[in-house]
Amino acid sequence: MSNEEAGKPEQNPLADTHELISQEVPRGIDRRSFLMRSAIGGAAAVMTGCTATPEQRTATAAATAKPEAPAQSAPPLAADLNVVKKGQGPVLTTVDEFYKVGPGPSSSHTIGPMRITYDFYQRATKLPAAQLDKATKLQVNLFGSLSATGKGHGTERAALAGLIGNEPATVDPKFLDGLRDKPDQVFPVKLGNKSINVSLKDVIYDATKGDFKHPNTMTVKLLAGDQVLLEQEYYSVGGGFIEWKGYTPPKKNPPKYPFRLMKELRAHADTNKTTIAKIMLANEMSITGKSEAEVYAWVDKVINAMVATVKSGLAMPEDDVLPGPIKLHSKAATVYKRAMDDKFQSDRGIGVLSAFALAASEENGRGHLVITAPTGGSAGVMPALVYGLLEVRKVPMQKVREGMLAAAAVGYLCKHHATLSAAEGGCQAEIGVASSMAAALTATVFDADARVVENAAESALEHHLGMTCDPVAGYVQVPCIERCAFGAVKAWTAYAIASNEIASRHRVDFDATVAALAETAKDMNSKYKETSEAGLALSVTLC
Ligand code: SF4
């Protein structure tokens, strides 16, 4: 029934721009931002069939429009951050730093902040007893993207969990769910002889714009009244990696086969008549001093955790509703069921791969444990391929282990020369890198030579360049969950193309595409870097 049939005047916000332009802009609100939000809200309402009145749209636009001050573009990253300097030396990242287990939905907004507050708590415990005796309060301030989209990510819950001694790999997701359901809980934090009560009120959503060293900046303080006993500024630099003011990276042993670029890594493999995975294994052992068995023991843990997230996601009931205001219904179980129906056998490959990615990504949306590969938002991509190769294709575990090492090389190089942080580079840095890693994994599992592994990774990354990050309502659900399915399918497509072309004819090398990723990240408007200020975050009307 149309509005007219229902006795209401038909409202078409696209028909008469006079109505839009003549709207009174509330005081203190940027006019352009207000009109844009009002117009887009109206257009989205028409397209989606939502029946928001002009007054409701005005209220929504006013509530979500920017304040009058002109929007600042994101400041450049501080030159002294290790995450900026890192591209100069050889790659020294290791698998236990890279693949991290922790609660979703975002490695930079949940795992990073939890690691940060846990780190601060450890530092605070080392203060002299006389100082600790004076302590009255612990306080966390979130800035930049952590403040802009932290609420949707549950950053305050993650930060509080770290402050009271939880680590991402071992925290019980039910504890975080409990904080969401009962936000007034108070917890004692033991510091020397003192016990300080902390709650979510001690985590403050502070300025979203400013001259920060990194868009994901936060401070943690131990106070005695107004007196600061200990304060540290931290940065959650993507993929769950953290730094702080004055950070120097830990000293590491030199790698057996040093490389800065994929070109150099591939040359090591070719010269030694071996694979990228074997070169990565040798480097891992020389950098960490671990044995082959110890390296693979960690890789096995990561593989098993990935399989577990897909299994638990598939086991959730059809149409489970994910937490948050979007009220997004889960799809993994339904997509899997249809793919396995013999009536749709020809769709099966893409159907099950998509279902596996949806399953792991929905687990991330629920805030359950996921694996950063390279991030939480992209945590459905690699598990989809790992699960499909192991559980459906039944490839040997050793092949998948080697695939994980080749995939890690791809992630390391993207981290080394570009970014894994959506707040720095948009979604190309998350889903794009994840898809590229998954393509390298797949090519390695099927014994492709080094050039084909590189080409597959290049192709998957290339076709995500420019992809923005605009999570609706700040929740890592729309577009993130489906985007993981697309990232997984694109990884397979990249492998299919790379393994069927003459490898030497591939015209774009991986290093060039990583350079493009870095440049695109720098040029991308800050509205599209995990701030929920534009794109889908603006055009989707929740009703
Ligand atoms: S849009 Fe992409 S980068 Fe942004 S939160 Fe979602 S998955 Fe992460």
Boltz pocket constraint, residues with backbone or C-beta under 6 A from the ligand:
constraints:
  - pocket:
      binder: B
      contacts: [[A, 377], [A, 378], [A, 422], [A, 426], [A, 427], [A, 428], [A, 430], [A, 431], [A, 468], [A, 469], [A, 470], [A, 471], [A, 475], [A, 476], [A, 477], [A, 478], [A, 479], [A, 480], [A, 483], [A, 530]]
      max_distance: 6.0
